[in-house]
Amino acid sequence: MRVATFRGGRTIVVPAGRELLSDPVRLTVRAAADLLVTVFVPDDCGPATEHRTALQTSYVARDGAGHAADEDDTAYTAKAVSRWYYVTGVDVRATTRGSVVALGDSLTDGTGSTPDTNHRWPDLLADRLRRHRLGVLNAGIGGNRLLRDGTGPSALARLDTDALDRAGVRFLVLFEGVNDINGTPAATDPDAYAAAYRTIVARAHARGVRVVGVTLTPYRGHPAYSAAREGVRQRVNAFIREGGVFDAVADADAALRDPADAGRLSPRYDPGDHLHFDDDGMAAVASAVGEALGRWR
């Protein structure tokens, strides 16, 4: 559990795994703007919750005082690590048609893209969908898996909290599974992936949410690659494309693979680790997902 203390001394206890919602704030935020959120913790309250791969620079005021009311940034003199602490998300009241949730791992979290540029593929998808009045929520966690808890709860376990319970969600984009193939122990049964995908889609449909499945991208050249694992990836992708479970399919595999080697990322999209995507690769995924969503825009 976590203890939260508010200005004025009011203290509440937040059970583990539950979120604490703030009071509404009257603040005009323009579309695509960066929103600065300040957090003040007056006392040691134990380990901080964090988003490890924020890919965004945060700054710290080291004087031990709260600066939430400051109208300038002069107190924030120290550059912090590229992580977000405590804040899970922000709900914005707007005249939109709803939200698209991107549920995935580091490929969705943005690893490989240029920090401080908002070049994760969900950011770029948001740019494409803005004129259609659809927001995009990034629910990517680096290291996350589809079937098994690891870096965070599995996609199956966190589906409601991170996706279906989000405000205004209308569409779910599911891009998850490569860490199951590469993990310890590796998940080698394609039928397990198929069952998980069916479960997620059924739960989403019960909430009136349509689901886009994204094929798993190639990674030959990465240390985790093996011919056996590549065989699992190909069979999982065949199910995503042909299983008839998803409402639409975004074929990121076809969009990003090397034309000369279907098991490898195209060099134009490879930041060097042969698994993640550079900015151009992120744009290619955003384009594939945007096309899959096109029938409903």
C-alpha positions, -999 to 999 in steps of 0.1 A, spaced: 0 0 0 10 36 -4 3 67 19 -6 100 3 -6 132 22 -25 163 8 -19 200 15 -36 207 48 -25 174 63 -52 151 51 -38 116 47 -52 86 29 -39 51 23 -39 38 -13 -41 0 -16 -14 -17 -37 -23 -18 -74 -49 10 -71 -47 45 -84 -53 78 -66 -73 103 -86 -67 140 -80 -95 166 -78 -104 182 -112 -81 211 -123 -95 239 -145 -67 244 -170 -69 249 -207 -45 226 -226 -41 229 -264 -39 199 -286 -5 182 -288 9 204 -260 34 192 -234 18 192 -200 41 200 -171 32 181 -139 50 189 -106 51 164 -77 60 173 -42 66 146 -16 73 163 18 84 131 36 100 98 28 70 76 17 90 46 4 98 36 -31 83 58 -58 62 44 -86 78 51 -119 76 49 -156 111 37 -164 114 45 -201 98 79 -202 122 92 -230 115 126 -216 138 147 -194 125 157 -160 139 183 -136 142 184 -99 141 213 -73 166 204 -46 156 229 -20 131 206 -3 101 230 -9 70 226 -29 68 246 -61 35 236 -76 23 273 -75 54 286 -92 49 303 -126 85 298 -138 111 271 -138 139 288 -118 137 263 -89 143 233 -111 180 234 -114 189 197 -115 183 174 -145 167 141 -134 169 107 -150 145 101 -179 117 87 -158 83 98 -148 74 93 -111 40 88 -94 18 102 -122 1 74 -142 -18 96 -166 -39 126 -172 -76 126 -183 -85 157 -204 -121 167 -209 -124 175 -246 -148 174 -275 -133 141 -289 -149 110 -302 -130 89 -277 -96 73 -272 -73 47 -287 -52 27 -262 -19 13 -274 -12 -18 -252 23 -32 -256 59 -35 -246 91 -15 -252 82 -13 -289 52 7 -279 69 24 -250 92 41 -275 126 25 -270 148 33 -300 132 66 -307 149 100 -301 143 112 -265 125 145 -259 109 145 -294 77 125 -289 85 101 -317 71 70 -301 47 54 -326 16 62 -304 27 99 -304 29 98 -342 -4 80 -344 -20 108 -323 -7 133 -348 -25 113 -376 -58 110 -356 -61 145 -343 -82 157 -372 -105 128 -365 -109 139 -328 -94 107 -314 -69 107 -286 -42 81 -281 -31 67 -248 3 49 -246 1 19 -223 34 4 -233 58 -10 -207 93 -19 -216 99 -56 -210 62 -64 -206 48 -98 -218 15 -110 -231 12 -142 -211 33 -139 -180 40 -112 -154 75 -98 -155 82 -61 -160 48 -52 -148 17 -74 -149 11 -93 -181 -11 -78 -208 -38 -102 -197 -36 -91 -161 -34 -54 -167 -60 -52 -195 -88 -36 -175 -66 -12 -155 -44 0 -183 -68 -1 -212 -105 -10 -208 -111 12 -177 -95 43 -194 -118 72 -200 -135 73 -234 -117 42 -248 -132 30 -281 -103 12 -298 -75 -11 -284 -43 -16 -304 -26 -48 -291 11 -51 -300 26 -76 -276 42 -110 -276 79 -107 -286 90 -107 -250 71 -140 -244 90 -156 -273 124 -143 -260 117 -145 -223 128 -170 -196 111 -194 -198 102 -189 -234 66 -193 -245 69 -217 -274 33 -228 -280 15 -206 -305 -18 -218 -292 -12 -200 -259 -8 -167 -278 -40 -175 -298 -59 -182 -266 -46 -150 -250 -55 -129 -280 -90 -144 -281 -95 -136 -244 -84 -100 -248 -106 -94 -278 -136 -110 -260 -131 -89 -230 -128 -58 -251 -159 -66 -272 -179 -70 -240 -170 -34 -232 -179 -22 -267 -142 -17 -277 -128 -28 -311 -94 -43 -313 -66 -40 -338 -39 -67 -337 -4 -58 -347 19 -85 -361 52 -91 -343 82 -75 -360 114 -94 -369 147 -93 -349 173 -114 -365 207 -102 -353 195 -95 -318 212 -118 -291 178 -134 -282 172 -145 -318 171 -182 -328 156 -201 -356 132 -219 -332 120 -186 -318 116 -172 -354 93 -201 -361 71 -193 -332 69 -156 -343 59 -167 -378 31 -189 -365 19 -163 -341 18 -137 -369 -1 -162 -391 -28 -164 -364 -29 -126 -360 -34 -122 -398 -56 -151 -406 -73 -162 -373 -103 -139 -377 -101 -128 -341 -92 -91 -345 -115 -65 -359 -85 -53 -380 -49 -61 -384 -19 -37 -387 9 -56 -404 40 -40 -388 60 -71 -397 54 -65 -434 60 -28 -431 93 -30 -412 110 -62 -424 140 -62 -447 129 -71 -482 160 -92 -486 156 -110 -453 121 -114 -438 136 -123 -404 154 -90 -400 144 -54 -396 150 -32 -426 183 -12 -419 164 20 -424 143 13 -393 169 -3 -371 186 19 -344 213 -7 -340 200 -34 -317 180 -52 -344 148 -53 -322 135 -18 -315 127 9 -340 143 43 -348 121 73 -356 114 62 -391 104 28 -379 81 43 -353 65 63 -382 60 32 -402 42 14 -373 20 45 -368 11 45 -405 2 8 -404 -20 12 -373 -36 44 -387 -45 25 -419 -60 -4 -398 -81 22 -379 -91 39 -411 -124 20 -416 -138 34 -384 -127 70 -386 
